[in-house]
Amino acid sequence: MRKRADFVSARKGGRASSPWFSVEAANRGDEAMARVGFTVSRKNGGAVARNRIKRRLREAVRLGAALSMARGHDYVIVARPGAKDAPFVALCAELGRAVEKATRLRPTHRRDGGSDKAQTDNG
């Protein structure tokens, strides 16, 4: 994923956390391949550290988490500072678990404070 709108829409889906990252997943409603986006902020370090974290997460997705990803879903992996030094095998296992959990979860509330039910006027 490359467009900001895709990243924002993924925030509306399920979410799973880990000490090293959080995973946000949203169903697009089609049967196309799953798409993955990565967010690594400056609090994770300089450009070299952020690129290293992205490379590690991409490889973890390629080696195992991709098998857990459902078709027609968008996934955003938001890195935390510990992702750089995490043991790679543990990182892969945790990513697979988090992807499965985020895929199953549905959002429990709307972030905009609105309600899904139509409001009625009794007056």
Contacts in CASP RR format, 6 or more apart in sequence:
PFRMAT RR
TARGET T0000
AUTHOR 0000-0000-0000
METHOD contacts of the structure
MODEL  1
MRKRADFVSARKGGRASSPWFSVEAANRGDEAMARVGFTVSRKNGGAVAR
NRIKRRLREAVRLGAALSMARGHDYVIVARPGAKDAPFVALCAELGRAVE
KATRLRPTHRRDGGSDKAQTDNG
1 7 0 8 1.000
1 10 0 8 1.000
1 35 0 8 1.000
1 36 0 8 1.000
1 37 0 8 1.000
1 74 0 8 1.000
1 76 0 8 1.000
6 35 0 8 1.000
6 37 0 8 1.000
6 74 0 8 1.000
7 37 0 8 1.000
7 39 0 8 1.000
7 76 0 8 1.000
9 26 0 8 1.000
9 28 0 8 1.000
9 74 0 8 1.000
10 24 0 8 1.000
10 25 0 8 1.000
10 26 0 8 1.000
10 37 0 8 1.000
10 74 0 8 1.000
10 75 0 8 1.000
10 76 0 8 1.000
11 24 0 8 1.000
11 26 0 8 1.000
11 76 0 8 1.000
11 111 0 8 1.000
12 26 0 8 1.000
12 107 0 8 1.000
12 111 0 8 1.000
13 24 0 8 1.000
13 25 0 8 1.000
13 26 0 8 1.000
13 27 0 8 1.000
13 102 0 8 1.000
13 105 0 8 1.000
13 106 0 8 1.000
13 107 0 8 1.000
14 24 0 8 1.000
14 25 0 8 1.000
14 26 0 8 1.000
14 102 0 8 1.000
14 103 0 8 1.000
14 105 0 8 1.000
14 106 0 8 1.000
14 107 0 8 1.000
15 22 0 8 1.000
15 23 0 8 1.000
15 24 0 8 1.000
15 25 0 8 1.000
15 102 0 8 1.000
15 105 0 8 1.000
15 107 0 8 1.000
16 22 0 8 1.000
16 23 0 8 1.000
16 25 0 8 1.000
16 97 0 8 1.000
16 98 0 8 1.000
16 99 0 8 1.000
16 101 0 8 1.000
16 102 0 8 1.000
16 105 0 8 1.000
17 23 0 8 1.000
17 98 0 8 1.000
18 80 0 8 1.000
18 94 0 8 1.000
18 95 0 8 1.000
18 97 0 8 1.000
18 98 0 8 1.000
19 80 0 8 1.000
19 82 0 8 1.000
19 86 0 8 1.000
19 94 0 8 1.000
20 79 0 8 1.000
20 80 0 8 1.000
20 82 0 8 1.000
20 83 0 8 1.000
20 86 0 8 1.000
20 91 0 8 1.000
20 94 0 8 1.000
21 57 0 8 1.000
21 77 0 8 1.000
21 78 0 8 1.000
21 79 0 8 1.000
21 80 0 8 1.000
21 83 0 8 1.000
21 94 0 8 1.000
21 95 0 8 1.000
21 98 0 8 1.000
22 77 0 8 1.000
22 78 0 8 1.000
22 80 0 8 1.000
22 98 0 8 1.000
23 75 0 8 1.000
23 76 0 8 1.000
23 77 0 8 1.000
23 78 0 8 1.000
23 95 0 8 1.000
23 98 0 8 1.000
23 99 0 8 1.000
23 101 0 8 1.000
23 102 0 8 1.000
24 75 0 8 1.000
24 76 0 8 1.000
24 78 0 8 1.000
24 102 0 8 1.000
25 70 0 8 1.000
25 73 0 8 1.000
25 74 0 8 1.000
25 75 0 8 1.000
25 76 0 8 1.000
25 99 0 8 1.000
25 102 0 8 1.000
25 103 0 8 1.000
25 105 0 8 1.000
26 73 0 8 1.000
26 74 0 8 1.000
27 70 0 8 1.000
27 72 0 8 1.000
27 73 0 8 1.000
28 72 0 8 1.000
28 73 0 8 1.000
28 74 0 8 1.000
29 72 0 8 1.000
30 72 0 8 1.000
31 71 0 8 1.000
31 72 0 8 1.000
32 71 0 8 1.000
32 72 0 8 1.000
33 71 0 8 1.000
33 72 0 8 1.000
34 66 0 8 1.000
34 69 0 8 1.000
34 70 0 8 1.000
34 71 0 8 1.000
34 72 0 8 1.000
34 73 0 8 1.000
34 74 0 8 1.000
34 75 0 8 1.000
35 73 0 8 1.000
35 74 0 8 1.000
35 75 0 8 1.000
36 61 0 8 1.000
36 69 0 8 1.000
36 74 0 8 1.000
36 75 0 8 1.000
36 76 0 8 1.000
36 77 0 8 1.000
37 74 0 8 1.000
37 75 0 8 1.000
37 76 0 8 1.000
37 77 0 8 1.000
38 54 0 8 1.000
38 57 0 8 1.000
38 58 0 8 1.000
38 76 0 8 1.000
38 77 0 8 1.000
38 79 0 8 1.000
39 76 0 8 1.000
39 77 0 8 1.000
39 78 0 8 1.000
39 79 0 8 1.000
40 50 0 8 1.000
40 53 0 8 1.000
40 54 0 8 1.000
40 79 0 8 1.000
40 83 0 8 1.000
41 50 0 8 1.000
41 79 0 8 1.000
42 50 0 8 1.000
43 81 0 8 1.000
44 50 0 8 1.000
44 53 0 8 1.000
44 79 0 8 1.000
44 80 0 8 1.000
44 81 0 8 1.000
44 82 0 8 1.000
44 83 0 8 1.000
44 84 0 8 1.000
45 81 0 8 1.000
49 84 0 8 1.000
50 79 0 8 1.000
52 84 0 8 1.000
53 79 0 8 1.000
53 83 0 8 1.000
53 84 0 8 1.000
54 79 0 8 1.000
56 83 0 8 1.000
56 84 0 8 1.000
56 88 0 8 1.000
56 91 0 8 1.000
57 77 0 8 1.000
57 79 0 8 1.000
57 83 0 8 1.000
57 91 0 8 1.000
57 95 0 8 1.000
59 88 0 8 1.000
60 88 0 8 1.000
60 91 0 8 1.000
60 92 0 8 1.000
60 95 0 8 1.000
61 69 0 8 1.000
61 77 0 8 1.000
61 95 0 8 1.000
63 92 0 8 1.000
64 92 0 8 1.000
64 95 0 8 1.000
64 96 0 8 1.000
65 92 0 8 1.000
65 95 0 8 1.000
65 96 0 8 1.000
65 99 0 8 1.000
68 96 0 8 1.000
68 99 0 8 1.000
68 100 0 8 1.000
68 103 0 8 1.000
69 75 0 8 1.000
69 99 0 8 1.000
69 103 0 8 1.000
70 103 0 8 1.000
73 103 0 8 1.000
75 99 0 8 1.000
75 102 0 8 1.000
77 95 0 8 1.000
83 91 0 8 1.000
86 94 0 8 1.000
110 116 0 8 1.000
END
